[in-house]
Amino acid sequence: MATCKSTSADTVFEIWLASRANPNSTGQRLPPGSHRPLCSRKLRLALRILKSCSAEIFGMLWSLHPWRIVLTLALEIIRGLSPAFKGYSQALLINELQRLIISRQFTCGDLLHLVGAETTRIGFEGLLDYLASSSEDVIHSSTRFLLEYKQMQQRVRLDVPTLNDPVIRDLLHESERFVRSFNGMSSFGLFSTFDLTHILSLISELVSHLLILASVTSGDFHLHALLLSLILSVLPLMLGSRHAQADLEGCDDSVEIRALVTQEKMHFLAYSNSHRPELALFGLGPWILQSWAQARKTMLKSGRQESILKEAERIPSYLISNINISGLLFVMQNIPLLLATHSPSASLGNFLLYRNSIESLLFTIRRLLHAISMAYQNVFLMAAFCAASSIKPRLHPDDDNVVQYKNNSGGMSITARNLTYTYPGSTDPAVKDVNITINAGESIAIVGFNGSGKSTLAKILLRILDHDSGELLVNDIDIRRYWPEEFHAHVTAAFQDFSKYDASVRENIAVGFVEELQNNDAVESAVHLAGAAGLVRSLAQGLETELDFISTSSRSDATPWASPHGTKSELSRHGLSGGEWQRIALSRAFMRANRPEVDLILFDEPTSSLDAHAQKRVYDSLQTISRPASGAKKTVIYITHRLSTARHADKIVMMDKGTIVEFGTHEELLTRNGQYASLYKASV
C-alpha cells in the first residue's frame, strides 16, 4: 500500500480535491479521471466521502422506485445463495445416480425423474434471474435519466467565471464520469456491478465444460450425450438470432431519431462554453432542461415499450439458455464421467461438490476484488458529482445581499469606478481602471484599436464576467447585488462572437427570447428590425429552413445539431455567408430588444459584415426602439470600428490598452485633437 501525505479537508469538495493529491509528487494533482492509488490516506478519504454522500445518493435513488429497490435487493440476495443450492442439488443428483447404477436398478424413468427435478430447479433459477434483471433494468433506466438530468442542471446554472476555473472544470469532468458510468455495462452505482468479467467468466466456463466433455467422449452413449449438450447449446442461440432479426425488421426509429437529435442539441448547449454568454443572457437554462428531458424521456419510453412487447417472446429462449448452460450441460458432462468410473462405491457427488465449491469460491473472490476496486474508484467520482451539485456560481450574490432589479422606463444608468479585470491565467489586465458614467437612455459608442478591451468591458457590463476590482453600479446599485438571471432579463445583446446553430432559422432567431419560439409575429418583427426579411424570404422554407454552420465554418467549431448522417434533414440544410449569419444574430438580439422590460441594448460589432445600407437600417431600428414616441427610452451601447457610425451616438468612448483614454461627444473629441480625432481623420 502506498504512502500518502495527509491534508485537512472538511467539505465534500475539499475531500475530493485532497483525493487528487499525487502521492509521488508534492504539490501536484492527479489528472482528472485518474485512478486513485490505494493508500491509507485515500482510503480514509473514501470512507469520509461515503459518510457524506451515500445518504444523498441512495436517497435520490430510493425516491424513484422504493419497492423495486427492495425487490431487487431481495432477489440479489437469493441469487447470491443459488450457487450453493446448485452445487448441493447436483451433488445429490450425482450420488443418487451413482447409487442406481451400483444397485443395477437403473431405469430411464428414474433418470428422467432426477433430471426433471434438476431441470425444475434450474428453470426456477432462470426465472429468478429474469425477474431480477427486469427489475434492475427499470431502476437503471430511471437512475440514468435522473443523474443525467441533474448533471445537465449543474452545467446550465453555472456562469462563465465559474467555468473558467480549471479546478471546477476538473470537478465537472469527474462528475460526468460518474454519470456516464450508468450509461453502459461498466457499473451500476455502488451496490451492483455489470462488467465484462461476468461475460468473460461465462465464456471460460463454457469452454471448460466443452473440454471436459471432449475428454470423456468414448462410445456411442457418450457421443450421444455430448451431441445432446451441443444441440441444447445451439438452440437458444438460434432462437435469440430469430428474435434479433425480428427486432431489426420491425424497428421504426423515426421518433427515436428526432428525439436523439434534440437530446444531442440540448446536451451540447448545456456543455458548450462558447454558447455560455448567450445561454446566461437569454435565460436558456430552463428551456434546455425541458427540451432535453422531453427528448430523453421519449428515448427511454420507446426503449421500454419495445422491450416489454418482445420480452414474452424472449422468455423461452432465455430459460432454455439458462437451463442448458447453467444446469443440463453440467449434468450431461458428469454422466459420461460417472460411467467411466468402475468403482461401485465411489461417491462422485461429494467429490464434485468439493471441486465446484473451490472453483466457485475462487471465482467469487476474483469478482469481489474487482467490484471493490471499481467501487473504490467510483467513490471519488461520486464525490465529484455531489460536490458539483453544491457549487455556487461566482456571479450569484449572497442571499442576504440580494436586491430586486426595478425596471426603469427611461433606460439603464451605469457607473463604473476603477473597473479592472484580468482573464484567468493572464498577468496583464484586459480592462484597467475604467471610469465612466452612462446616463439612463443615452446611446454610447465604444471605439478603439483591436485588443483594447472593448468586448471584455461589454461582457462585464452585461454581467457575463465579474470585475476583479473597482465598482460597477447599475441604477445606483452595485451590480453584484442583482441576481444574474433577473438582471439578464432586462438586457439584450448581439455578440461579436455570436453563436451559430445547426438548427432552423426560427430556432436560431428565437433563442433570443425562447418563450416566443412559436410566435410568428414576434419572430417576423425581429427579422424586420434586423433587415433580414429579404434573406428569410429567399430561403426555400423560410423560417423553417435548416441552417448548416458546418458548410461555412471549420468542423472543429461546428455545433453538432445535425441529424444522423445520410438523413433527409441533413442533406437539405442551407449554408449562409458571414453577412447573412450576422443578420440572423441581429434578429436574435431584436427578439428581446423591443420588449418593455429591456433597459439596455448592447451590440458588439453588430454590422461588421454588412454593407452601408444594411448598417443604416440596423441603426435606424436601434433608434426607433430606444427612442420611441412613447418616451420610454432604452440605453444603447454599441462597439464599432466604423467612426462614421459612432459619431451619431450621444457620447463616444475611446479605449486603448484596456482603459478609457477619451470620453465625450463627437465634436468634443475632435476639438481635443487626441487619439479619437487622429483615428477619425485617418478614416475619412
Secondary structure, 3 states (H helix, E strand, C coil): CECCCCCCCCCHHHHHHHHCECCCCCCCECCCCCCCCCEHHHHHHHHHHHHHHHHHHHHHHHCCCHHHHHHHHHHHHHHHHHHHHHHHHHHHHHHHHHHHHHCCCCCHHHHHHHHHHHHHHHHHHHHHHHHHHHHHHHHHHHHHHHHHHHHHHHHHHCCHHHHCCHHHHHHHHHHHHHHHCCCCCCCECCCECCCHHHHHHHHHHHHHHHHHHHHCCCCHHHHHHHHHHHHHHHHHHHHHHHHHHHHHHCCCCHHHHHHHHHHHHHHHHHHCCCCHHHHHHCCCHHHHHHHHHHHHHHHHHHHHHHHHHHHHHHHHHHHHHHHHHHHHHHHHHHHHHHHHCCCCCCCHHHHHHHHHHHHHHHHHHHHHHHHHHHHHHHHHHHHHHHHHHCCCCCCCCCHHHCCCCCCCCCCCCEEEEEEEECCCCCCCCCEEEEEEEECCCCEEEEEECCCCCHHHHHHHHCCCCCCCEEEEEECCEEHHHCCHHHHHCCEEEECCCCCCCCCEHHHHHHHHHHHHCCCHHHHHHHHHHCCCHHHHHHCCCHHHCEECCHHHCCHHHCCCCCCCCCCHHHHCCECCCHHHHHHHHHHHHHHHHCCCCCCEEEEECCCCCCCHHHHHHHHHHHHHHHCCCCCCCCEEEEECCCHHHHCCCCEEEEEECCEEEEEECHHHHHHHCCHHHHHHHHHC
